[in-house]
Amino acid sequence: MSQRELVVLGTASQTPTRHRNHNAYLLRFDGEGLLFDPGEGTQRQLLLAGVAATQITRICVTHFHGDHSLGLAGIIQRLSLDGVTRPVSCYYPASGQVYFDRLRHATSFHERAPLVQVPLAAEGPVPGGPLLMSVRELDHRIDCYGYRVAEPDGRRILPERLAEHGLSGPQVSQVQRAGSITVDGRTVSLEQISEPRRGQVFAFVMDTRLCPGAYELAAGADLLVAESTYLDADRDMAQRFAHLTARQAGQLAAESGVRELVLTHFSQRYPVEESERFREEAAAVFDGPVHVAQDLTRIPLPPR
């Protein structure tokens, strides 16, 4: 089976700590590798996680605060150093073009990897590969976009239906390609031997207050990565600095029908020993699995 997992490269907000690197997350989805918000030190975290930079096919930047983008320069240069020759798309808020340009050309290097710039100026679908990706505006102090990645819906072949209609082997592939097949004078359609299969959905919500865009991104997601910078006791601070608490992240997941929730982007004010408090606050309002992200861990997408 193709590999579908989230590789957590860093979980700290604002500044790295002894136990948490700056933000960075790699979504491995079949043949794609989507790198989200590469903060400072992302190259080294990839090495420690055992992931090659050559696996990156897209780079998705939510906004241009340093903890979400300072590693962009190193990643771009590493793609060329490692000899990547296929295009790598890079998505980012159009209003931050000057920051993107500075990071892309931060130092002298021999640029070989073809980087496709995709500045974001509006909500909606964005160009890409077979995965369907869309963005929504979030409520932060500067322009910030969250990402939703969806597998196209398909159909699940049902063995009992195959037996009922006497189909096997190459006949199954044929009906999948053509939509129907004629056997012994009978026409059997794909609908007769299968049922609808909803594609998997991944949502990435970073640096925001609760807002319509966050709910649109999270709706029905199999796996939601949500910032939870603060605990509920500091909710006034979260509101002031345009962030979520762990409880609000749980609320977002619960009200959006999310299957599993990943909490991350923790303020340095909380020692790593207090991580369980984040889970407890989210779990008070969300009854699905809650992952408190730790650097260099892997979280599989829940299978359908």
C-alpha positions in Angstrom: 0.0 0.0 0.0 1.2 3.5 -0.8 2.6 5.4 2.2 0.4 8.2 3.6 1.7 9.9 6.8 2.6 13.1 8.4 6.3 13.5 9.4 6.5 16.1 12.2 9.8 17.9 11.8 9.3 20.7 14.3 6.6 21.9 16.8 7.8 25.1 18.3 6.2 28.5 17.9 8.2 31.8 17.6 11.5 30.3 18.9 13.0 26.8 19.0 13.6 25.2 22.4 15.8 22.4 23.6 13.1 19.9 22.8 11.2 21.6 19.9 12.6 22.8 16.6 10.9 25.5 14.6 7.8 24.4 12.7 8.0 22.1 9.7 5.8 19.2 8.6 6.1 16.9 5.6 2.9 15.2 4.3 3.8 12.0 2.4 0.9 11.0 0.2 1.7 8.3 -2.2 4.2 9.8 -4.6 3.9 13.4 -3.3 5.8 15.1 -0.5 4.3 18.4 0.7 6.4 20.4 3.0 4.5 22.8 5.2 6.0 25.9 6.9 9.7 25.2 6.9 11.1 27.0 9.9 14.7 27.4 10.8 16.6 24.1 11.0 14.3 22.1 8.7 17.2 20.7 6.7 18.7 19.1 9.8 15.3 17.8 11.0 14.8 16.1 7.6 18.1 14.3 8.1 17.2 13.2 11.6 13.8 12.0 10.4 15.4 9.9 7.7 13.7 11.8 4.9 15.5 13.0 1.7 14.9 16.5 0.5 14.4 14.9 -3.0 11.0 13.6 -1.8 9.7 17.2 -1.6 7.3 17.9 -4.5 5.5 21.0 -3.1 6.3 23.7 -0.5 3.4 25.3 1.3 4.0 28.5 3.3 1.0 29.8 5.4 2.6 33.2 6.1 5.9 35.0 6.5 6.5 35.0 10.2 10.0 33.6 10.8 9.0 30.4 12.6 7.1 29.4 9.5 9.5 30.5 6.8 13.1 31.0 7.9 14.1 27.5 6.7 12.8 28.2 3.2 16.2 29.5 1.9 18.0 26.3 3.0 15.4 24.0 1.6 15.4 25.8 -1.8 19.2 25.6 -2.0 19.2 21.9 -0.8 16.9 21.0 -3.7 19.5 22.2 -6.2 22.4 20.7 -4.2 20.7 17.3 -4.3 20.1 17.6 -8.1 16.3 17.8 -8.1 15.3 18.2 -11.8 11.5 18.0 -11.7 9.5 21.2 -11.0 8.8 21.9 -7.3 5.8 24.2 -6.7 6.0 26.7 -3.9 2.8 28.3 -2.5 2.8 31.5 -0.4 0.8 34.7 0.2 1.3 37.1 -2.7 1.5 40.0 -0.2 4.8 38.4 1.1 6.5 38.3 -2.3 9.3 40.5 -1.1 10.1 38.1 1.7 9.9 35.1 -0.6 12.4 36.8 -3.0 14.8 37.6 -0.2 14.7 34.0 1.1 15.0 32.4 -2.3 18.1 34.5 -3.1 19.4 34.9 0.4 23.0 33.7 -0.6 24.9 32.8 -3.7 24.2 29.3 -5.0 24.0 27.4 -8.2 20.2 27.2 -8.8 19.3 24.0 -10.7 16.0 22.8 -9.3 13.1 24.3 -11.2 11.0 26.2 -8.6 7.5 27.1 -9.7 6.3 30.2 -7.7 2.5 30.2 -6.9 1.7 33.4 -5.1 -1.7 33.2 -3.4 -4.0 36.2 -3.7 -7.4 34.6 -3.3 -9.2 31.7 -1.7 -10.1 28.6 -3.6 -8.4 25.7 -5.6 -4.7 26.0 -6.5 -2.9 24.3 -9.4 -1.0 21.1 -8.6 -0.8 17.4 -9.3 -3.3 14.7 -8.9 -4.1 15.7 -5.3 -6.7 18.5 -5.1 -5.4 21.4 -3.0 -7.3 24.5 -2.0 -6.6 27.4 0.4 -8.6 29.6 2.7 -7.8 32.9 4.5 -7.1 32.7 8.2 -7.4 35.3 10.9 -3.9 36.3 11.8 -1.9 39.5 12.2 -0.6 39.3 8.6 -1.9 37.6 5.5 -2.1 33.9 6.2 -3.6 30.9 4.3 -4.5 27.5 5.5 -4.3 24.4 3.2 -6.6 21.6 2.4 -5.4 18.6 0.5 -7.9 16.1 -0.9 -7.6 12.8 -2.7 -10.1 12.7 -5.6 -13.2 10.6 -4.8 -13.2 7.1 -6.4 -14.9 3.8 -6.2 -14.2 0.7 -4.1 -14.5 -2.7 -5.9 -16.7 -5.2 -4.0 -15.5 -8.8 -4.3 -19.0 -10.2 -3.7 -20.3 -8.1 -6.6 -17.5 -9.4 -8.8 -18.5 -13.0 -8.0 -22.1 -12.2 -8.5 -21.4 -11.0 -12.1 -18.8 -13.5 -12.8 -15.9 -11.1 -13.3 -12.2 -11.7 -12.4 -8.6 -10.9 -13.4 -8.1 -8.6 -16.3 -11.9 -8.1 -16.7 -11.8 -6.0 -13.5 -9.2 -3.7 -14.8 -11.0 -3.3 -18.1 -14.3 -2.3 -16.4 -12.4 0.2 -14.2 -10.8 1.8 -17.3 -13.8 1.7 -19.6 -16.7 2.0 -17.1 -18.4 -1.2 -18.3 -17.7 -4.6 -19.9 -19.7 -7.0 -22.0 -19.4 -10.7 -21.0 -21.5 -13.4 -22.6 -23.9 -10.9 -24.0 -24.3 -9.1 -20.7 -23.2 -5.6 -20.0 -21.8 -5.0 -16.5 -21.1 -1.4 -15.4 -18.6 -0.2 -12.9 -21.5 1.0 -10.6 -22.8 -2.6 -10.4 -19.5 -4.0 -9.0 -18.4 -1.1 -6.7 -19.5 1.6 -4.3 -18.4 5.2 -3.9 -15.2 5.8 -2.0 -14.6 9.2 -0.6 -11.0 10.4 -0.9 -8.8 11.1 2.1 -8.6 14.7 3.3 -5.8 16.5 5.1 -6.1 20.0 6.6 -3.4 22.4 7.8 -4.6 25.3 10.0 -1.8 27.4 11.4 -1.6 30.8 13.2 -5.2 32.0 13.4 -8.1 32.8 15.6 -11.2 30.7 15.1 -12.7 31.9 11.8 -14.8 30.7 8.8 -11.7 29.8 6.8 -10.5 27.4 9.5 -13.8 25.7 9.6 -13.9 25.4 5.8 -10.5 23.8 5.7 -11.2 21.3 8.5 -14.7 20.2 7.3 -14.7 16.4 7.3 -10.9 16.1 7.3 -9.4 12.7 8.2 -6.4 14.4 9.7 -6.3 18.0 10.9 -3.1 19.7 11.9 -4.1 22.7 14.1 -1.9 25.1 15.9 -2.5 25.1 19.7 -0.1 27.8 20.8 -1.7 28.3 24.2 -3.5 26.6 27.0 -7.0 27.8 27.9 -5.8 29.8 30.9 -4.0 32.0 28.4 -7.0 32.4 26.0 -6.9 36.2 26.3 -3.3 36.1 25.1 -4.3 33.8 22.3 -7.0 36.2 21.2 -4.6 39.2 21.3 -1.9 37.5 19.3 -4.3 35.8 16.9 -3.7 32.2 17.9 -5.7 29.2 19.1 -5.7 27.4 22.4 -5.7 23.6 22.7 -9.4 23.7 23.7 -10.2 25.9 20.6 -8.4 23.5 18.4 -10.5 20.7 19.9 -13.6 22.8 19.3 -12.6 23.3 15.7 -12.1 19.6 15.2 -15.4 18.6 16.9 -17.6 21.1 15.1 -16.0 20.2 11.7 -16.4 16.5 11.9 -12.7 15.8 11.9 -11.6 12.2 12.5 -8.1 12.8 14.1 -6.5 15.9 15.4 -2.8 16.9 15.6 -1.9 19.6 18.1 1.3 21.6 17.5 3.0 25.0 17.4 3.5 25.2 21.2 4.6 28.4 22.9 7.9 28.2 24.7 6.2 29.3 27.9 5.1 25.7 28.4 7.8 23.0 29.1 7.6 19.8 27.2 6.7 18.0 30.4 3.3 19.8 30.3 2.4 18.5 26.8 -0.3 16.2 28.2 -2.3 19.3 29.3 -2.8 20.2 25.7 -4.3 16.8 24.9 -6.6 17.0 28.0 -7.9 20.4 27.0 -8.6 19.4 23.4 -10.1 16.0 24.4 -12.5 17.8 26.7 -14.5 19.0 23.6 -13.3 16.5 20.9 -13.9 12.8 21.3 -11.7 11.6 18.5 -8.0 10.7 18.7 -5.8 13.6 19.7 -2.0 13.6 18.9 0.2 16.0 20.7 2.9 16.4 18.1 6.5 15.7 19.0 9.5 16.4 16.8 10.5 13.6 14.5 7.4 11.5 15.0 5.3 10.1 12.3 1.5 10.1 12.3 -0.3 7.9 9.7 -3.4 9.2 7.9 -6.3 7.2 9.3 -7.4 4.7 6.6 -10.9 4.7 5.3 
